[in-house]
Amino acid sequence: MLIDSHCHLDRLDLSAHGGSLDAALDAARARGVGHFLCIGVSADNAAAVKGLAERYADVDCSVGVHPLDLQPGAAPALDWLLAELNHPRVVAIGETGLDYHYEPQAAELQQQAFRLHLQAATITGKPVIVHTREARADTLALLREAALPQAGVLHCFTEDWAMAKAALDLGFYISLSGIVTFRNADALREVARQVPVDRLLVETDSPYLAPVPHRGKPNLPEYVRDVAEYLALLRGVSFEQLADQTSANFKRLFPLARVV
């Protein structure tokens, strides 16, 4: 069984499946995907991701505010986040983190919001899903400052081995997306070879970043199979081994998920 550890089911382009999310999920299931983690990015989509997790037995969700979805000048309220995290289908916090690529001027607000999510992780014990782009030093500094009692994950990892190693040393997992299949991703492929077998996850981040051979098309959860097959070949293991190991890792990191 495969698990898509990070997808945005409420944002999928469903044109390839006649506009039907049921059909899109069935297509993924037909390719061996047995579970989906639907990711929250804002206060506005929290109800949507919770609704999807309530609707489908093989979908769980997270709630949080993406650094690029912060309201100008305002971090989310801790009380709001804790209330949302109390929902039985919310198994993780985020995605949260830092992204200086598009909004370097918002670094202070992003850091404030990231700290708030990390505080919620300490309070609830739920794992945190971290987005980081062009902010590696500050991301690691805030993770070290938080000293979380439980693991989290750096999702859609695109950084170098030095950052991966630092995150691993903090107890974090590394999740790889279709980016690892891109022609110019040699440095990321080297990271993919080195991540310990018990700390690796796979994801689509759909509808974004479709893997080769689907690059340029809207990404879909079924394409996590392409990511996993590529990683298995890269790491010199069978697809079945990689699928079973990453699924076991997911269940360990997200113990509240309803994975059969």
C-alpha positions in Angstrom: 0.0 0.0 0.0 1.0 3.6 -0.7 0.1 6.7 1.2 -0.1 10.2 -0.3 1.2 12.0 2.8 0.5 15.5 1.5 -2.3 16.4 -1.0 -4.7 19.3 -1.4 -7.9 17.4 -2.3 -10.0 20.5 -2.1 -7.9 22.2 -4.8 -7.6 19.4 -7.4 -8.1 20.0 -11.1 -10.6 17.2 -11.7 -11.0 17.6 -15.4 -9.3 14.3 -16.1 -11.9 12.6 -14.0 -15.1 14.3 -15.2 -15.1 16.8 -12.3 -15.5 13.9 -9.8 -13.3 13.7 -6.7 -14.7 10.2 -6.1 -13.3 9.2 -9.5 -9.9 10.8 -8.8 -9.6 9.0 -5.5 -10.8 5.7 -7.1 -8.0 6.1 -9.8 -5.5 6.5 -7.0 -6.8 3.5 -5.1 -6.6 1.5 -8.3 -2.8 2.3 -8.4 -2.4 1.1 -4.8 -2.9 4.3 -2.8 -4.6 3.3 0.4 -4.7 6.6 2.3 -4.5 10.3 1.8 -3.6 13.2 4.1 -5.5 16.3 3.0 -3.6 19.5 4.0 -5.0 22.7 5.5 -3.5 25.9 4.4 -5.8 28.6 5.8 -8.7 29.4 8.1 -10.9 29.5 5.0 -10.2 25.9 3.9 -10.2 24.3 7.4 -13.9 23.4 7.1 -13.3 21.9 3.6 -10.5 19.6 4.6 -12.4 18.5 7.7 -15.4 17.8 5.6 -13.4 15.6 3.2 -11.9 13.7 6.1 -15.4 13.1 7.4 -16.7 12.0 4.0 -14.0 9.4 3.1 -12.8 6.7 5.4 -9.3 6.7 3.8 -8.8 10.5 4.2 -7.4 12.3 7.2 -6.5 16.0 7.4 -4.4 18.7 8.9 -5.3 22.2 9.8 -3.0 25.3 9.8 -2.1 28.4 7.9 0.5 28.3 5.1 3.1 31.2 5.4 1.8 32.6 2.1 -1.8 32.5 3.2 -1.4 34.6 6.3 -3.7 37.6 6.6 -1.7 40.8 6.3 -0.3 41.9 9.6 -2.0 39.1 11.6 -0.9 35.7 12.7 -3.7 33.2 13.3 -5.1 33.0 16.9 -3.8 30.2 19.0 -7.3 29.6 20.4 -8.7 29.1 16.9 -6.0 26.7 16.0 -6.3 24.6 19.1 -10.1 24.4 18.6 -9.6 23.2 15.0 -7.0 20.7 16.1 -9.5 19.2 18.5 -11.5 17.7 15.6 -11.1 13.8 15.6 -10.1 13.7 11.9 -7.4 16.4 12.3 -4.2 14.3 12.8 -1.6 17.0 12.2 -0.8 20.7 12.3 0.0 22.7 9.2 1.1 23.2 6.8 3.1 26.0 8.4 6.6 27.3 8.1 8.6 30.0 6.3 8.7 31.0 2.6 10.9 34.0 1.8 10.9 33.3 -2.0 7.7 35.3 -2.6 7.3 37.4 0.5 10.7 38.1 2.1 9.2 41.3 3.6 6.8 39.2 5.6 9.5 37.3 7.4 8.7 38.6 10.9 5.0 37.7 10.5 5.8 34.3 9.1 8.1 33.6 12.1 5.4 34.7 14.5 2.8 32.4 12.9 5.3 29.5 12.7 6.1 29.8 16.4 2.3 29.7 17.1 1.9 26.5 15.2 4.9 25.0 17.0 3.4 26.0 20.3 0.2 24.2 19.3 2.2 21.1 18.5 3.7 21.2 22.0 0.3 21.6 23.6 -1.5 18.9 21.5 1.3 16.5 20.8 0.2 16.4 17.1 3.0 16.4 14.5 3.7 19.5 12.5 4.0 19.7 8.7 6.6 22.2 7.7 6.9 24.2 4.5 10.3 25.9 4.0 11.6 27.8 1.0 14.7 30.0 0.9 14.5 30.2 4.7 16.6 27.3 5.9 18.5 29.0 8.6 15.4 30.5 10.2 13.4 27.3 9.8 16.0 25.3 11.6 16.5 27.9 14.3 12.8 28.0 15.1 12.6 24.2 15.2 15.5 24.0 17.5 14.0 26.7 19.7 10.7 24.8 19.9 12.4 21.5 20.9 9.2 19.6 20.0 8.6 16.5 22.1 7.3 14.7 19.0 8.4 14.3 15.4 7.2 16.3 12.4 7.9 16.4 8.7 9.6 18.7 6.2 7.3 18.2 3.3 8.0 18.5 -0.4 11.7 18.7 0.5 13.9 20.7 -1.9 16.9 21.7 0.2 20.4 20.1 0.4 21.7 17.3 2.5 23.0 19.6 5.2 19.5 20.8 5.9 18.0 17.4 5.7 20.6 16.0 8.1 19.9 18.9 10.5 16.2 18.2 10.4 16.8 14.5 10.8 18.9 15.2 13.9 15.9 17.1 15.3 13.7 14.0 14.9 12.0 15.1 11.7 11.0 13.1 8.7 11.7 14.0 5.1 8.9 13.8 2.5 9.7 13.8 -1.2 7.4 14.9 -4.1 7.5 14.8 -7.8 10.3 17.4 -7.8 12.8 14.5 -7.3 12.0 13.3 -10.8 12.8 16.6 -12.5 15.8 16.8 -14.7 17.5 19.6 -12.8 17.0 17.9 -9.4 20.4 16.2 -9.0 21.1 17.6 -5.6 17.7 16.5 -4.3 18.3 13.0 -5.7 21.4 12.8 -3.6 19.3 13.7 -0.6 16.8 11.1 -1.6 19.5 8.4 -1.6 20.7 9.3 1.8 17.5 9.8 3.9 17.3 6.9 6.4 14.7 4.3 5.3 12.7 4.8 8.5 12.4 8.6 8.0 11.1 8.8 4.4 7.7 9.7 3.2 6.2 10.2 -0.3 3.7 12.8 -1.4 2.2 14.5 -4.5 1.5 18.0 -3.1 -1.3 17.8 -5.7 -2.5 19.7 -7.6 1.0 21.1 -7.8 4.4 19.7 -9.1 3.3 16.7 -11.1 6.2 14.2 -11.5 7.7 13.0 -14.8 6.1 11.7 -17.0 3.1 13.9 -16.1 5.0 17.2 -15.7 3.1 20.1 -17.0 -0.3 18.5 -16.2 -2.3 19.1 -13.0 -1.0 16.8 -10.4 -3.3 14.1 -8.9 -3.0 11.7 -5.9 -2.7 8.7 -8.3 0.7 10.1 -9.3 2.3 9.3 -5.9 2.9 5.9 -7.5 5.2 7.5 -10.0 7.1 9.2 -7.3 7.4 6.0 -5.3 8.5 3.9 -8.3 11.2 6.5 -9.1 12.5 6.6 -5.5 12.6 2.8 -5.3 14.7 2.7 -8.5 16.9 5.5 -7.2 17.5 3.8 -3.8 17.9 0.3 -5.3 15.0 -1.3 -3.6 11.8 -2.9 -4.9 8.7 -0.7 -5.2 6.9 -3.0 -2.7 9.6 -2.4 -0.2 9.5 1.3 -0.6 5.7 1.4 -0.5 5.5 -0.7 2.7 8.3 1.2 4.4 6.9 4.7 3.7 3.5 3.6 4.8 4.9 2.3 8.0 6.7 5.5 8.5 3.5 7.5 7.9 1.6 5.5 10.5 4.4 6.0 13.0 4.5 9.8 12.4 0.7 10.2 12.3 -0.6 7.7 14.9 -4.1 9.2 14.9 -4.5 8.6 11.1 -7.1 5.9 10.3 -4.8 3.8 8.1 -6.0 0.3 7.7 
